[in-house]
């Protein structure tokens, strides 16, 4: 109740506030007794009030101790130290506040660690194309190499990698911030597969991989409630990974199967697959399943996971490690 007066706000110590509370309430009580039954002996009155004050200070120590710890921890947080934990033993509001404070400190520590890792990973990913592009341009300026088609293609490839990294970082940031809400509609699966495969075939032809794509949709008219553009992005990322990690001239199989309450989409290649120990973390940012150096940014699968989870589905690596399985809810 914000309209109630708070006369003790200027007092900076909770212990002093409790002492003033005891004195005031004791004075009111003794005043009432004096009006109703006569004044009590002075020594008895003073002794009772003194005992009450001492006990209030002793008991107040257990109340104020977590608050002092939280104040100290908050000051340490301003310097980036989130390791201090407040002892939360009471079950009252102060104890609940201490538990919430510890959880907040743990969340802030996790967020700070994730921020530092993100900066380090982005810096690492940017360093490779920037260094390569710098070397190519420096050789051109110094006359070491000529601006022939091969050299220019190298510079273009590094520029495209930079553009891809920036684009995927922006996508991931927008998805996490909820800046791009899903525009759901009933999307026919077979035509969507055809669009994504046509785009992937252009990409693989440019890479000289010679990968073949096959599709299977059961039933043929299966539909999925999804954001068409976002689901297209997920499938293209998965096809891109499969085409890069599978053998040159191999086959990438894209299938969909409608079941009772969900639709399963699978992308499989002929590659060695992701090792079992790495399957759980392959969807983390900048993780490439132990297969770095393929030109990817390590963000495609992280974006795919976020998009699938926004749709209420799941994504995982299926045995033997060369299959990615996406499960999405069926139409209501």
C-alpha positions, 0 to 999 in steps of 0.5 A, a space after each residue: 500500500 503505497 499511500 501508507 506513511 513510512 516515517 522510519 525511511 530516513 533511518 539507515 539501519 534496520 536494527 535502529 528501526 527495530 529498536 525505535 519500533 520496540 521503544 514506541 510500541 512499549 511506550 504505547 503499551 505502558 501508556 495504555 496500562 497507566 491510563 487503565 490500571 495505573 502506572 507501573 513501577 519505574 524500575 520494572 518499566 525500564 527493565 522490561 524496555 531494556 530487555 526488549 531492546 537487547 532481545 530485538 538487537 540479538 534477533 535482528 542480527 539474523 534478520 539483517 545478516 542476509 541483507 548485509 551479505 546481499 549488499 556486499 555481493 551487489 557491490 562485488 557484482 559491480 566489479 564483475 564478481 558473481 561468485 559470492 553466495 548469500 546464506 539463505 537459511 530462513 523461510 521468511 521474506 528475507 530468506 526468499 529474497 536471498 534465494 532469489 538473489 543467489 539465482 539472479 547472481 548465477 544467471 548474471 554469471 552465466 550471461 556474463 560468461 556467455 557474453 565473453 565466449 560470444 565475443 571471443 568466438 566472434 573475434 576468432 571467426 572474424 580473424 580468419 577471413 579478415 586475415 586471408 582477405 588482408 593477405 590477398 589485397 596486400 599481395 595485389 597492392 605490392 604486385 606479388 600477385 596479379 588480379 587474375 580470376 583465381 585471386 579475385 575469387 579467393 577475395 570474393 570467397 572471404 568477403 562472402 564468408 564475412 557477410 554470411 557471419 554478420 548475417 547469421 549473427 544478426 539473425 541469431 540476435 533478432 531471434 533471441 530478442 524476439 524481434 522477429 515474431 513467427 508468421 505461422 501458416 499451413 506450409 505444404 511440405 513437398 513444395 517447400 522441399 523443392 524450393 530449398 533443394 533448388 537453392 541448395 543445388 545452386 550452392 553445391 554446384 558453385 562448390 563443385 561438390 556434385 551432391 544429389 538430393 532425393 526427397 520423400 514425403 508421406 503423405 504427399 500432401 502433408 502440411 506443417 503449421 510454421 513460418 515459411 521463411 524461417 522453416 526454409 532457413 532451417 532446411 537450407 542450413 541443414 542441407 548446406 551442412 549435409 552437402 559440405 560434410 558428406 562425400 563429394 558426389 554423394 547423396 543427401 536424403 530429405 524426408 518427411 513423415 506425418 504422424 499422429 500429433 507431429 511431423 518428422 523431417 529428416 536430412 541425412 548424408 553419406 558422411 561419417 557423421 557427428 561423434 556421439 560425444 559431440 551430438 548434444 553440443 553441436 547446436 551450440 554457437 560456433 560449434 562445428 561438430 569437430 569438423 571445422 575448416 569447412 567454410 561454415 560459421 558454426 552458427 547455422 545449427 544454433 539458428 536452426 535450434 532456436 527457430 525449431 524451438 520457437 515453433 514448439 518442436 525439437 531438433 537433434 542428431 539421430 544415429 548414426 550421426 549423419 542424420 538431423 531430425 526435426 520434429 514439429 507439431 502437426 496442424 490442430 
